[in-house]
Amino acid sequence: MKKLRSGVGVFLSGGVTILVLLALLVLFGVLPVKTQKTTVVEPGASASSSMTTAALSSSGSLTPSAIYQKYSAGVVEVLATYHVAASQGFFGEIPSSSSQALGSGFVVSNDGYILTNAHVVTNNGQAANSVSVVFKGSGSQTTTIAAKVVGVDQTSDVAVLKIDPSKVGKLDPLVLGDSSKVQVGESVVAIGNPLGFDFTLTSGIVSATDRNLQSPNGSTISDGIQTDAAINEGNSGGPLIDSSGKVIGINEQIASQSGGNQGLGFAVPINAAANAMTQLEKTGTVKYAYLGIDGQTLTPDLAKALNLKTTEGVLVAKVMAGSPAAKAGITGGNTQVTLQNQQWVVGGDIITAIDGQKLNSMDELQAAITTHKPGDTVTLTVISGLSTKDVQVTLGLRPQTF
């Protein structure tokens, strides 16, 4: 305690010295004086009206504090409960048990729809037995109510929940933005429940865009947003909000060697999430376009070893019988080779572009197909043997077991 008090004393005395120097500098005109108008609001005024001039940055965008004041009431804690029935084990009966998973979500409409991640309300494809959501009240007060799972889409890692608005009172829906306009370097905040610390705000910037994320069922989520705003377990399903207060993504996963935040968080782009949400609200499922191939990313080393015409693209390893690709005449490989301890299936077609857009990987092809609807026609640039051709393919409906 003595050391602490001594340190504080030194800090304060140093602070007084600095303040005196600053006062002298201002007095003699060395430092500019900047005044800022503050609006005083009586107790009980709404959060939006209590925002001061200090809540806005010089560019007119909202500060993290202002965003939290205005939008945190629309963010919820999501609790998913799983029950395991009693079973017979080697040493006797295993009693029934239950577990609970925690995530985040946010209100998107006044009639009680809530967006979250699919993996928050499912576990390895198993749906939670019950789901409840927790709303933040004033101070430490919270309100917990039951939620219905309207639909789950493992491909986009999006789930839609529904609650009875009358049990909460006035809802505060968040406004959805346009993730196609997101730029690297812009300020963002995440609101959620990391590691169980409810209604936590973290801030940062957009570190990168156009990331390919892997969904719970192994599909590719294209146009993922990377951020250095701290994301941890429990943030999943919560909003990533830009400086105008609009949701640009759903916080979904992290890249980490330790299991904790290392400045590499990722969010599902809100445009993809909104598309899934619209279909889930109407039908409870999401329909995706289907090409019908298994492919591998062509690497420069493989291209050199096989003396191929191109060094980038997708090797068609297999074409599914009766698929759109098969109907369009695309052929798969017939020979397996090993290069640098990796297995490759060669001898088939190589897809180098879709609708004129160059392809660098299988992930890019999957992501491009995902942006289309069943029945859309795409043009694939294909190297078949020694010739290059454009092939028209009418996409089908992706099978449920895909």
Phi, psi and omega in degrees: 000321181297319179295321180296314181296320179299316180297320179295321179298315178299317181299315183292319180294321176296322180296321179296317179300316181295319180297320178297315179299316180298319180299318179295319180296318179295318181302320182268010172080013181285321180250139177287150176256127181246122179259154182218129182280134178239131178270125178266129184240138179292151177303140178099352177290160182290159182298320183294324182280346181272005181287129181264172176301329181293345180282351180250139176282176180297336180272358180091359179278162181283143174281161176306321180297317180294321178298317180296315180300321188274328191240351183296334179294342179267359178262140182234158169268132181251125179244118179249127183250134180240133179250137176245119183290157177298146181214167181264120178255181183296325182257018179124192185286135175264118184293158177295155181210170177217154177221161182228134177251145182240136176211199181231169177195177179208146182286135181240356179204157180289343180268011167101015177278140182229136177261142174205186176273149175299321184286353175282326184249008173224156178227107184053042178089345180276127180285147177294146178289328177207152180226136173228157179234149182243125178261143177279133174253200178284141182062233180263006182287142177222161177231125181249128178222158180288149178232147176259136176276110181286318181186156181228134176235105182291333183293319178260357184058046180236138173227148178243128177249161178222132177236164177274110184300331183295341181273354181246326189101211181292128177269158179235079182297143174275151181268131180275137179263203180236104185290345178288345181258003181294137181238145177298133178101345181285151184284141178217159172228153174241135176239130182185205186231060184297128177055027178086358177276097193292146175054054180263140176253132170232153184227160179180211179229169169283117184275330181195160175234177177061031175279141174267116182257151178262126180279171180302332180263012176089358178285168180261127173263112184275164176062030178297150182255128177259137180221154174262003171299134186300121177238130178222175177304134184105337173284341184306131178093349181276167184276144166256119192244136179275180187286352175268357179092011181258146180281124179251351180193165174251118181300128192231320185201168177230159169252121187207144173264344182254346185095352179243182182294131174229027178079017179232082177253154183225147182229142173291128180299138187294333178297317178292320180295320180294323177297315178295319181300316181301316180289322180296321179295325183277317188234348182084356178223167178236132179261135180236152177288157187220128177263312174097043176227156162255130183223165177228145179289126178283128179255155177302322180297316179294318180299320179291318181296326182262000179058048182276162182286338182227156180252357181225151179140198182236122174282124178278106182277321183210142175244127182289135180300133177077004182280166176304322179296318179297317180295333180274357176088014177284138184243148180266178182283167182223001183225135179256129179234159178241127179223123181054045178063019178240140181273135178230143174252115185240174181101353179261189179290159175238122179266120185253344181200156173230123183052039177084353179269123182298140179253130177254347184200166174294325177301319180295321178295314178300317181296321180294319179295323181297332180284350181261170178249155174304134182100344176291150176252130178239157177251118178258132172271121190233132170265117181236107185068239181260359184249154176243133183215160173261131183240127177274128180231126174267115186291146179256191178267125182297130178297151179297331183270009183297000000 
